[in-house]
């Protein structure tokens, strides 16, 4: 008698499990969520021009955090000019956050996408990033922030560029300061 009920029960269980493997029509992921997931699960590490204010950052996988006596991270680059390289470095940005239309004070340091694509959340252009200083926030209503990119500690007339807000990120950890020294 138990076998009679066990066979239909197993059939129903197998059918329900196979139905669960199909994609749900209520999958609500979007390009923004995918983009943020990529940036949240990786770190930004200096790939070229290490130690310079105009260092080039790329996405990297964090392999090992620093030890108590050593401040170096072990990372593997996942894109950019150093793709596939595994290195020990101290120039790592571990946490960033997206920039919104809120008031961003002048002098704030932001990480910006070098390609500055017009389309938001473009996953194709995530390989090169630079640190810039906010100089003007009057065009925030147009989704643009003005940044300048100093080349050294004595550069008082650096390159300036307007960057779309979706291509800029706050640097949360570690804290980064402007390299220029003002009188």
Order of alpha helices (4+ residues) and beta strands (2+ residues): alpha-alpha-beta-beta-beta-beta-beta-beta-beta-beta-beta-beta-beta
